[in-house]
Amino acid sequence: VCKSWGGTEWMHLLQPSRFAPYVDVMNVQSNPQYPQRPAFMAKYMKDLSGKPVWGICHPENTYGSFGSEKTAAIFSQLVRGGATGLEHWPSDWRGYMKKKGGTIFCRYGHRPRWDTTLDISKRIQTMPLLKFPKEDFAFFLSCDTVLSKRWNHMDEEENLFSLLGPAAGTWFRFISDTQLLENTAKLT
């Protein structure tokens, strides 16, 4: 399996559309402290690449120290956004954010979070794929516009997802001009 690199927290519109021909699986790494970020990034990556997506979030002090319930909610968001696999970074590599129940490794420092992570990993391997509704509409994303932004500023796209996706109960697709040029998506 050839997997894309994991630095998608610095995601750029060109990456998923252009990486797709060269990989079997796209990786999406997400900062879970923002509402809907894991779901948004999984859907964004899946739509623009057309490839299966594996998600990685950090419940272990990278962006905050989350308990079992929040950890389950974070990984659930990835799946609801279209991720079909999970990856894990079980270490508090910063080290200076140690809190009660959040020491160096989840396995030893926060056993309930570690057990939740392992349980979800086992379940996602055997659960049926989610059936998503037919898209009602699409958001066209221009590479020129994205190139005019700072590297990881996806605020407008993420807000559209949060407002018109989960909040409104609609379903849509992201498409890019790169996909149109390469005939991997259509406007109709």
N, C-alpha and C positions, 0 to 999 in steps of 0.2 A: 504494500500500500504506500503510495506516495502522498504525503500530507503537506499542506501548505505550512508556512512558518506561523508562529503563534502571536506575532506582535500586532494583532488586529485592534488592540486598544488605540493604536495610532492609525486606525483604518483610513484608507483613502479609496475613493470610488473606483479608481483604476485597478486596484489590486484584485478584487474578486473577479471582475469581468475578464481581466487579462491572465490571471493565474489559472483559471478553470481548465484550459486545454492541457495543462501540464501536471495536474494532480488528480488523485482519486477522491480525496476528502479535503474539505476546507476546514481550517481550524479557526475558531473565533474565541478570543480572550476578552473577558469583560470585567469591568469594574462594577460589582454588584450593589454598591451603595446608592446608585441612582435608580429611581423607580422605572421599571420596565426595560432598563438597559440590556440585561441578558437576552430577553425575548426579542428586542429590537435588533440587536446585533446578529442573532442567529437568523432571523428572517431576512435581514438585509444581505447577509453573506449568502444564504441559500438562494434568494431570488436573483442576485447578480452573478452568481457562479453557475447555478443549475446543478451543483454537486451536493452530496451529503455533507452535513456540517457536524463537527464534534465541538462541543463547547467546554471552555474552562473558565471557572470563576474562582475567586479567592476568598473563601470564608475564614481564612486562617491568620488574620492580622495584616495582610497586605493592604487592604482597604478598610479594615475594621475587624473586630473579633465577633463572629456570629455564632449563635447557639444552634442547636439541632433544628429547631423549627424554621429559623431564618435560612439555614443552609438548605433545607428541603425546598423552601419557597424559591430560592435562587436557582437551583437545578431544575425545578418545575418550569420556571420561566424560560430557560433554555429550550426545553422540550416543546413548550407551547409556541415558541418562535420557529420551530422546525428542526432543532438539533436532534440527531439520531444516535449520538454517542457523547460520552463525557471524558474529559481528561482532568487530572487533578494535580495540584501543586500543594502537597500537604505540609509544607515547611513555612515557618515564619522567618523568611530570609532576612527581614529587617532586624529582628532580634530586639530592638529597643522598644517595641510596642507591647512587650509581654504584659499580659493581664492575667488575672486568675482564670484558669481554664484555657489559656491560650499561649502556652510555652512553645518551645522550639518545634515540636512535631505534634500534629493533631492526635496521632495514635497514642502518645503518652501524655500530652498536655491537655487535651480535651477529648477524652474517650467517647462521650456521647456524640460529638460532632463527627468524629472518625467513623463510628458505627453507622451513623446516618448516611455518610458519604459512601461507605461500602455497600450498604443496603440499596441505595438508589442506583449505584453502578451495576449491581446484580439485576435489579428489576428492569432497567432500561434495555438490557441485553435480551430479555425474553418478552417484553411487552409488545403488543402489536403497534405498528406505526400509527400515529395520529392521522385521522382523516380531516383535512382542512377543507373549509367551504370553498366553493368556486369564487374566484376574485370578482368583486363588483366593479373595480376600476384599477388603474395603475398610476403610480407616481413616476413621472419621467425625470431622470436625474442627468444633468449635463456635466460631462467631464470638465469642460471649460470653467463652469461655475465652481466646481469642487477644487480645481487647480488654483483658483483665485483665493481660496480660504487657507487658513493655517492647516497643518497636516491632519489633526484629529478633531477638527470642529465639525461635528455632525449634528449640531443642535436643532436645526430646522427639520432635518429628516427624522430625528428621534422624536421631536415634538409631534410631527405629523403621525408617526406610528402610534404614539401614546394617545393622542386625541382621537384619531379616526379609526384606530384598530381596536384595542381592548376596551377603551372607554365607550365607543359608539356601537360596538358589536358588529362592525363591518370587516370585510377582508379584502385586501388589495395586494398588488404586486409592485415591487420596485423594478424599474427597467432603466437601462442606461443607453446613451448614444453609442457606446462601445458595442453593446449587444445588438443594436440595430445595424450597425456597420458590419458586424460579423454574422448577421442573420441568425442569432440565437434567441431573439425576441422580436415581437411585432407590436405595432401600435394598435392593431385591431384584434 
